[in-house]
Amino acid sequence: MKRHYKIAFCGMGSIGRRHFRNTIKYLLEHDCSYQIDVIRSGKGKKLDEDFEKYISEQYSDKETISPDYDVIFITNPTSMHWDSILKYQNCTRSMFIEKPVTDNMENYTGDLRQELICYVACPLRYSRVLQYVKKNIALDKVYSVRAICSTYLPGWHLGEDYRESYSAHKDMGGGVAIDLIHEWDYLTWLFGRPKHVIRICRKVSELEIDSEDLAVYLGYTDNRIYELHLDYFGRYEIREMELYLPKQTVHVDILNGMLRSSDQEVAVCLREERDEYQMREISHFFDIVNGVCENDNDIKEAVKTLRLAKGLED
């Protein structure tokens, strides 16, 4: 039976536009009919024709919307996520929430409508190289894992002033610890959560921002050590992980989709574009909405990961 979806996007910045494009692609590939509305603050850039031709209605975030949406995407700035979730929870049966759920744990109540499906974005899980690690490496034998995400904030969005981005401002939910929360998400997806975490999180570089630009973590369980480095100031973009096992060391280049093991002469190449794995995530989300599979990253799970990123004990 042909499906029809009524969808709204709350926020149409760069990540909102990416999810919008991928959602349109999913709907067209699955021969779905749809109505897509957008909810905006009025502070963002005007949408070009490539988006407007798919949009039925545009609302201000001050307006009331109808209560019969199938999906609402929460893709506005981080500091607005939790308020938007609370505001629109009675307007939809499911939500796709861009990470993180909130930038301020004091505002988080967890008090949502019980039947509401809330999925929190975790796109790196769908990358081919991490899927390969999940299926082919003896993860229970890994006694030490070291990961890094080093990136240069001024280069994130060419043509835009990084000093005006939400990442640059702590009061807008910026800061490397939660901006790059994907690292803790995939680490816990692969290895489970450490029992204890030590965190150093500071503003140390000359970037003109007031959010933290460096976060370093050391975590541990009875049989595994976790090391993680995150920064906004690295001039070479790096997203890598090293796994130490009794008889091999595995180097995983997530950014370039490459895996190399000390006991293999040939590297595994699983290179892909960002939209490929984010498209797989959108498809997975619609499977959750349609009851095809379980929700594997609901708000409770995502908040546990957020607490790790903030260096908080459960």
Secondary structure per residue as TSV (DSSP state, phi and psi in degrees):
chain	resnum	aa	ss	phi	psi
A	1	M	-	360.0	135.2
A	2	K	-	-68.4	130.0
A	3	R	-	-94.3	148.6
A	4	H	E	-121.3	136.4
A	5	Y	E	-124.8	135.4
A	6	K	E	-106.4	117.8
A	7	I	E	-128.6	144.6
A	8	A	E	-129.7	144.7
A	9	F	E	-111.8	120.4
A	10	C	E	-99.1	95.0
A	11	G	-	107.3	127.4
A	12	M	-	-132.3	48.0
A	13	G	S	-78.9	-159.0
A	14	S	H	-62.4	-42.9
A	15	I	H	-73.8	-34.9
A	16	G	H	-62.7	-41.6
A	17	R	H	-66.3	-37.2
A	18	R	H	-63.5	-48.7
A	19	H	H	-64.3	-34.1
A	20	F	H	-61.7	-50.4
A	21	R	H	-58.8	-44.4
A	22	N	H	-69.6	-33.1
A	23	T	H	-67.2	-43.5
A	24	I	H	-58.1	-44.5
A	25	K	H	-60.0	-44.2
A	26	Y	H	-60.9	-47.4
A	27	L	H	-62.1	-41.7
A	28	L	H	-69.0	-40.9
A	29	E	H	-66.0	-28.7
A	30	H	T	-99.9	11.3
A	31	D	T	54.2	44.3
A	32	C	-	-95.6	143.8
A	33	S	E	-87.4	158.7
A	34	Y	E	-160.7	158.4
A	35	Q	E	-128.1	124.9
A	36	I	E	-120.4	122.7
A	37	D	E	-113.0	159.8
A	38	V	E	-127.4	146.2
A	39	I	E	-119.5	120.6
A	40	R	E	-133.3	155.3
A	41	S	-	-82.5	-16.4
A	42	G	S	89.9	-1.1
A	43	K	-	-95.1	-12.8
A	44	G	S	-86.6	177.2
A	45	K	-	-70.5	150.2
A	46	K	-	-62.5	137.7
A	47	L	-	-76.5	140.2
A	48	D	-	-84.5	176.8
A	49	E	H	-62.2	-30.1
A	50	D	H	-60.8	-26.3
A	51	F	H	-95.1	-45.2
A	52	E	H	-60.2	-29.5
A	53	K	T	-67.9	-17.1
A	54	Y	T	-99.3	-7.9
A	55	I	E	-94.4	132.3
A	56	S	E	-86.3	-51.7
A	57	E	E	-134.6	146.0
A	58	Q	E	-119.1	126.7
A	59	Y	E	-116.2	149.4
A	60	S	E	-77.2	150.8
A	61	D	T	-70.7	-1.5
A	62	K	T	-91.9	-12.6
A	63	E	S	-86.7	159.1
A	64	T	-	-87.1	136.6
A	65	I	-	-110.9	166.7
A	66	S	-	-71.1	158.0
A	67	P	S	-97.5	22.9
A	68	D	-	-123.6	33.4
A	69	Y	B	-80.0	146.5
A	70	D	S	-80.8	-38.2
A	71	V	E	-142.4	136.0
A	72	I	E	-123.3	127.7
A	73	F	E	-92.2	124.7
A	74	I	E	-97.6	97.9
A	75	T	-	-130.8	26.6
A	76	N	S	-87.8	-179.2
A	77	P	-	-56.2	149.2
A	78	T	G	-51.0	-42.5
A	79	S	G	-64.8	-14.2
A	80	M	G	-102.6	-4.9
A	81	H	H	-57.8	-55.2
A	82	W	H	-66.0	-41.7
A	83	D	H	-60.5	-38.3
A	84	S	H	-69.3	-38.9
A	85	I	H	-60.1	-47.5
A	86	L	H	-63.7	-40.9
A	87	K	H	-65.2	-39.4
A	88	Y	H	-106.5	5.3
A	89	Q	G	-61.8	-27.2
A	90	N	G	-92.5	7.1
A	91	C	G	-105.9	0.5
A	92	T	B	-153.1	161.8
A	93	R	S	-96.6	-10.6
A	94	S	E	-155.0	153.2
A	95	M	E	-133.4	138.7
A	96	F	E	-104.8	117.1
A	97	I	E	-112.2	119.6
A	98	E	-	-66.5	142.7
A	99	K	S	-67.8	154.2
A	100	P	-	-85.4	172.7
A	101	V	S	-61.7	-39.6
A	102	T	-	-152.7	159.2
A	103	D	S	-99.0	-6.9
A	104	N	-	-136.0	105.3
A	105	M	G	-61.7	-22.7
A	106	E	G	-67.8	-25.3
A	107	N	G	-84.9	-15.2
A	108	Y	-	-79.2	124.7
A	109	T	-	-112.5	-23.2
A	110	G	-	71.5	10.6
A	111	D	-	-92.5	83.7
A	112	L	-	-123.2	161.9
A	113	R	-	-58.2	127.8
A	114	Q	T	-60.8	-38.2
A	115	E	T	-83.5	-4.3
A	116	L	-	-70.2	129.1
A	117	I	E	-86.3	119.5
A	118	C	E	-123.0	113.2
A	119	Y	E	-109.9	131.3
A	120	V	E	-106.3	130.8
A	121	A	-	-57.1	135.3
A	122	C	-	-148.6	62.4
A	123	P	G	-64.8	-29.9
A	124	L	G	-64.0	-22.5
A	125	R	G	-59.4	-25.0
A	126	Y	G	-95.7	1.4
A	127	S	S	-68.5	145.9
A	128	R	H	-63.0	-37.6
A	129	V	H	-70.8	-38.1
A	130	L	H	-74.7	-31.4
A	131	Q	H	-62.2	-38.7
A	132	Y	H	-63.1	-45.6
A	133	V	H	-58.4	-46.0
A	134	K	H	-58.4	-39.0
A	135	K	H	-92.8	-21.5
A	136	N	H	-120.9	-9.8
A	137	I	S	-105.0	139.4
A	138	A	-	-75.2	81.2
A	139	L	G	-63.9	-28.8
A	140	D	G	-69.6	-14.9
A	141	K	G	-93.3	-6.9
A	142	V	-	-72.6	117.7
A	143	Y	-	-101.0	-9.6
A	144	S	E	-151.6	134.3
A	145	V	E	-129.3	134.5
A	146	R	E	-126.1	125.1
A	147	A	E	-129.3	152.4
A	148	I	E	-144.9	140.7
A	149	C	E	-132.3	107.8
A	150	S	E	-118.9	126.1
A	151	T	E	-149.0	154.6
A	152	Y	E	-103.9	106.3
A	153	L	G	-53.3	-42.9
A	154	P	G	-61.5	-16.5
A	155	G	G	-97.0	3.9
A	156	W	S	-64.8	-48.7
A	157	H	S	-128.3	99.5
A	158	L	T	-62.4	138.0
A	159	G	T	89.0	-4.7
A	160	E	S	-115.6	148.4
A	161	D	-	-82.7	112.7
A	162	Y	G	-58.3	-26.4
A	163	R	G	-69.2	-15.8
A	164	E	G	-100.1	-2.3
A	165	S	S	-77.5	158.9
A	166	Y	G	-64.7	-29.5
A	167	S	G	-61.2	-28.0
A	168	A	G	-79.3	-11.9
A	169	H	-	-124.9	120.7
A	170	K	G	-60.9	-38.4
A	171	D	G	-73.4	-8.9
A	172	M	G	-101.3	5.3
A	173	G	T	93.8	13.1
A	174	G	-	-80.8	169.7
A	175	G	-	129.9	137.8
A	176	V	H	-64.7	-28.9
A	177	A	H	-63.7	-40.7
A	178	I	H	-99.3	-23.3
A	179	D	H	-63.5	-39.1
A	180	L	T	-105.9	40.2
A	181	I	T	-68.8	-13.8
A	182	H	H	-55.3	-32.5
A	183	E	H	-63.1	-48.6
A	184	W	H	-66.5	-31.6
A	185	D	H	-63.1	-50.7
A	186	Y	H	-71.5	-31.6
A	187	L	H	-63.9	-42.9
A	188	T	H	-73.9	-31.4
A	189	W	H	-62.9	-39.0
A	190	L	H	-81.1	-41.0
A	191	F	H	-121.0	-4.1
A	192	G	-	83.8	175.4
A	193	R	-	-90.5	137.9
A	194	P	-	-65.6	151.9
A	195	K	S	-75.4	-34.8
A	196	H	E	-137.1	145.1
A	197	V	E	-136.4	133.0
A	198	I	E	-106.9	131.8
A	199	R	E	-129.1	137.7
A	200	I	E	-118.1	122.6
A	201	C	E	-136.4	118.5
A	202	R	E	-146.9	164.1
A	203	K	-	-97.9	114.0
A	204	V	-	-124.7	-19.6
A	205	S	S	-92.3	-176.1
A	206	E	S	-94.3	10.0
A	207	L	-	-59.3	142.0
A	208	E	S	-87.4	72.5
A	209	I	-	-138.9	161.6
A	210	D	S	-112.5	5.4
A	211	S	S	-93.9	164.3
A	212	E	-	-71.5	137.6
A	213	D	-	-112.9	4.1
A	214	L	E	-143.8	131.4
A	215	A	E	-137.8	128.0
A	216	V	E	-126.6	133.4
A	217	Y	E	-127.5	146.3
A	218	L	E	-130.4	118.3
A	219	G	E	-124.9	161.5
A	220	Y	E	-157.1	154.4
A	221	T	-	-124.8	-169.7
A	222	D	S	-65.4	-25.6
A	223	N	S	-131.6	13.4
A	224	R	-	-152.3	142.8
A	225	I	E	-111.0	136.6
A	226	Y	E	-114.5	130.1
A	227	E	E	-122.9	135.0
A	228	L	E	-143.4	132.2
A	229	H	E	-123.1	128.5
A	230	L	E	-129.3	135.1
A	231	D	E	-151.7	161.0
A	232	Y	S	-101.0	-2.3
A	233	F	E	-117.8	4.5
A	234	G	E	-71.3	127.4
A	235	R	E	-80.3	-19.3
A	236	Y	E	-104.4	123.5
A	237	E	E	-73.6	125.5
A	238	I	E	-133.3	132.7
A	239	R	E	-142.2	95.8
A	240	E	E	-139.5	163.7
A	241	M	E	-145.9	139.7
A	242	E	E	-119.7	133.1
A	243	L	E	-114.7	128.6
A	244	Y	E	-110.0	116.6
A	245	L	-	-118.9	167.9
A	246	P	S	-57.0	-36.4
A	247	K	S	-121.5	9.2
A	248	Q	-	-160.8	158.1
A	249	T	E	-120.0	132.7
A	250	V	E	-116.8	125.9
A	251	H	E	-105.2	125.5
A	252	V	E	-118.3	114.0
A	253	D	E	-96.5	95.5
A	254	I	T	-68.3	-39.1
A	255	L	T	-61.2	-38.9
A	256	N	T	-106.7	4.9
A	257	G	T	64.2	40.0
A	258	M	E	-121.2	143.7
A	259	L	E	-133.8	133.7
A	260	R	E	-134.4	132.4
A	261	S	E	-118.7	146.8
A	262	S	T	-65.7	-18.8
A	263	D	T	-104.2	14.8
A	264	Q	-	-129.5	137.0
A	265	E	S	-80.7	-28.7
A	266	V	S	-107.1	131.7
A	267	A	-	-78.4	151.6
A	268	V	E	-90.7	125.8
A	269	C	E	-111.8	117.2
A	270	L	-	-129.9	42.9
A	271	R	-	-64.1	142.2
A	272	E	-	-158.4	164.1
A	273	E	-	-82.6	155.6
A	274	R	H	-58.0	-39.8
A	275	D	H	-64.9	-22.1
A	276	E	H	-66.1	-49.6
A	277	Y	H	-76.7	-28.5
A	278	Q	H	-71.7	-28.5
A	279	M	H	-67.3	-39.7
A	280	R	H	-63.2	-34.9
A	281	E	H	-66.9	-42.5
A	282	I	H	-60.4	-43.0
A	283	S	H	-62.0	-42.1
A	284	H	H	-62.7	-41.9
A	285	F	H	-59.6	-45.5
A	286	F	H	-66.3	-29.3
A	287	D	H	-64.4	-38.3
A	288	I	H	-63.5	-47.3
A	289	V	H	-57.1	-38.7
A	290	N	T	-90.9	7.0
A	291	G	T	75.5	16.9
A	292	V	S	-77.5	-31.7
A	293	C	S	-145.7	168.2
A	294	E	-	-75.7	153.7
A	295	N	-	-77.8	109.9
A	296	D	S	-96.5	2.5
A	297	N	S	-149.3	70.4
A	298	D	-	-79.5	-177.9
A	299	I	H	-62.9	-38.8
A	300	K	H	-61.3	-43.5
A	301	E	H	-66.6	-43.3
A	302	A	H	-64.2	-35.3
A	303	V	H	-69.2	-35.7
A	304	K	H	-60.8	-41.3
A	305	T	H	-66.9	-38.7
A	306	L	H	-63.7	-38.3
A	307	R	H	-63.8	-37.7
A	308	L	H	-61.0	-47.6
A	309	A	H	-59.9	-32.7
A	310	K	T	-86.4	-0.9
A	311	G	T	74.5	26.7
A	312	L	-	-99.4	141.4
A	313	E	-	-81.8	146.6
A	314	D	-	-72.3	360.0
